[in-house]
Amino acid sequence: MRNLEARIERLEEVYIPAEITVIMLTDFGKGEIKGWKGDGFCIARNPDESEEDLAQRAAAQAQAYHNAHPSLLPAYIVLHMDREDVP
């Protein structure tokens, strides 16, 4: 049984899913988008960056973050929009 547990642990260490799914939760309020937040990181908006470019960059960085931390499971990561509220 110990051998089986050790084999499973070694497999889990090297297992990286083929593709990480990024789920982006959007806030449809009023105001400027400041960036996207995930579990343990934040992707801030660059000056003069469009919302679409920011979303693409945030998704790519979230995938890279997930790949750099193989202990994160399952094969998805959730980003929340960080919006500056305007009254």
C-alpha atoms as a printed R data frame, in Angstrom:
   type eleno elety resid chain resno       x      y       z
1  ATOM     1    CA   MET     A     1   0.000  0.000   0.000
2  ATOM     2    CA   ARG     A     2   2.871  2.388   0.778
3  ATOM     3    CA   ASN     A     3   4.295  1.795  -2.688
4  ATOM     4    CA   LEU     A     4   0.955  2.644  -4.247
5  ATOM     5    CA   GLU     A     5   0.696  5.879  -2.238
6  ATOM     6    CA   ALA     A     6   4.238  6.862  -3.236
7  ATOM     7    CA   ARG     A     7   3.499  6.178  -6.910
8  ATOM     8    CA   ILE     A     8   0.316  8.273  -6.764
9  ATOM     9    CA   GLU     A     9   2.203 11.145  -5.106
10 ATOM    10    CA   ARG     A    10   4.903 11.067  -7.826
11 ATOM    11    CA   LEU     A    11   2.238 11.082 -10.543
12 ATOM    12    CA   GLU     A    12   0.433 14.018  -8.923
13 ATOM    13    CA   GLU     A    13   3.718 15.962  -8.776
14 ATOM    14    CA   VAL     A    14   4.259 15.762 -12.542
15 ATOM    15    CA   TYR     A    15   0.635 15.856 -13.693
16 ATOM    16    CA   ILE     A    16  -0.252 19.106 -15.443
17 ATOM    17    CA   PRO     A    17  -3.585 19.225 -17.292
18 ATOM    18    CA   ALA     A    18  -3.355 19.930 -21.020
19 ATOM    19    CA   GLU     A    19  -5.408 23.099 -20.736
20 ATOM    20    CA   ILE     A    20  -6.436 25.297 -17.849
21 ATOM    21    CA   THR     A    21  -9.922 26.772 -18.083
22 ATOM    22    CA   VAL     A    22 -10.135 30.401 -16.977
23 ATOM    23    CA   ILE     A    23 -13.544 31.508 -15.699
24 ATOM    24    CA   MET     A    24 -13.937 35.285 -15.672
25 ATOM    25    CA   LEU     A    25 -16.705 36.691 -13.464
26 ATOM    26    CA   THR     A    26 -17.753 40.098 -14.778
27 ATOM    27    CA   ASP     A    27 -19.276 42.960 -12.810
28 ATOM    28    CA   PHE     A    28 -21.676 44.905 -15.033
29 ATOM    29    CA   GLY     A    29 -21.693 47.961 -12.788
30 ATOM    30    CA   LYS     A    30 -20.594 51.440 -13.735
31 ATOM    31    CA   GLY     A    31 -16.996 52.524 -13.550
32 ATOM    32    CA   GLU     A    32 -13.509 51.844 -14.795
33 ATOM    33    CA   ILE     A    33 -12.071 48.336 -14.800
34 ATOM    34    CA   LYS     A    34  -8.929 48.360 -12.649
35 ATOM    35    CA   GLY     A    35  -7.951 44.753 -13.335
36 ATOM    36    CA   TRP     A    36  -8.747 41.127 -12.578
37 ATOM    37    CA   LYS     A    37  -8.222 39.304  -9.271
38 ATOM    38    CA   GLY     A    38  -7.635 35.630  -8.719
39 ATOM    39    CA   ASP     A    39  -6.831 33.470  -5.750
40 ATOM    40    CA   GLY     A    40  -3.498 34.888  -4.615
41 ATOM    41    CA   PHE     A    41  -2.756 37.290  -7.473
42 ATOM    42    CA   CYS     A    42  -4.001 40.407  -9.254
43 ATOM    43    CA   ILE     A    43  -3.579 41.535 -12.859
44 ATOM    44    CA   ALA     A    44  -3.716 45.340 -12.949
45 ATOM    45    CA   ARG     A    45  -4.763 47.270 -16.005
46 ATOM    46    CA   ASN     A    46  -1.964 49.077 -17.844
47 ATOM    47    CA   PRO     A    47  -2.437 52.719 -18.868
48 ATOM    48    CA   ASP     A    48  -4.311 53.015 -22.189
49 ATOM    49    CA   GLU     A    49  -4.992 49.245 -22.267
50 ATOM    50    CA   SER     A    50  -8.376 48.258 -23.686
51 ATOM    51    CA   GLU     A    51 -10.746 46.048 -21.692
52 ATOM    52    CA   GLU     A    52 -10.405 43.270 -24.291
53 ATOM    53    CA   ASP     A    53  -6.594 43.359 -24.195
54 ATOM    54    CA   LEU     A    54  -6.686 43.334 -20.396
55 ATOM    55    CA   ALA     A    55  -9.014 40.314 -20.356
56 ATOM    56    CA   GLN     A    56  -6.772 38.384 -22.769
57 ATOM    57    CA   ARG     A    57  -3.639 39.228 -20.790
58 ATOM    58    CA   ALA     A    58  -5.353 38.327 -17.498
59 ATOM    59    CA   ALA     A    59  -6.444 34.927 -18.855
60 ATOM    60    CA   ALA     A    60  -2.929 34.188 -20.143
61 ATOM    61    CA   GLN     A    61  -1.344 35.214 -16.836
62 ATOM    62    CA   ALA     A    62  -3.869 33.142 -14.872
63 ATOM    63    CA   GLN     A    63  -2.986 30.076 -16.954
64 ATOM    64    CA   ALA     A    64   0.732 30.727 -16.403
65 ATOM    65    CA   TYR     A    65   0.131 31.164 -12.662
66 ATOM    66    CA   HIS     A    66  -1.788 27.883 -12.501
67 ATOM    67    CA   ASN     A    67   0.935 26.055 -14.456
68 ATOM    68    CA   ALA     A    68   3.597 27.458 -12.108
69 ATOM    69    CA   HIS     A    69   1.693 26.052  -9.118
70 ATOM    70    CA   PRO     A    70   0.973 22.423 -10.071
71 ATOM    71    CA   SER     A    71  -0.522 21.679  -6.671
72 ATOM    72    CA   LEU     A    72  -3.576 23.768  -7.641
73 ATOM    73    CA   LEU     A    73  -6.520 21.608  -8.578
74 ATOM    74    CA   PRO     A    74  -8.843 21.295 -10.422
75 ATOM    75    CA   ALA     A    75  -7.949 22.395 -13.938
76 ATOM    76    CA   TYR     A    76  -9.682 25.762 -13.755
77 ATOM    77    CA   ILE     A    77  -9.035 29.151 -12.212
78 ATOM    78    CA   VAL     A    78 -11.559 31.887 -11.453
79 ATOM    79    CA   LEU     A    79 -10.902 35.599 -12.001
80 ATOM    80    CA   HIS     A    80 -13.103 38.343 -10.575
81 ATOM    81    CA   MET     A    81 -13.338 41.737 -12.228
82 ATOM    82    CA   ASP     A    82 -11.920 44.562 -10.120
83 ATOM    83    CA   ARG     A    83 -13.949 47.652 -10.995
84 ATOM    84    CA   GLU     A    84 -13.742 51.123  -9.518
85 ATOM    85    CA   ASP     A    85 -17.324 52.054  -8.618
86 ATOM    86    CA   VAL     A    86 -18.629 55.390  -9.809
87 ATOM    87    CA   PRO     A    87 -21.718 56.809  -8.064
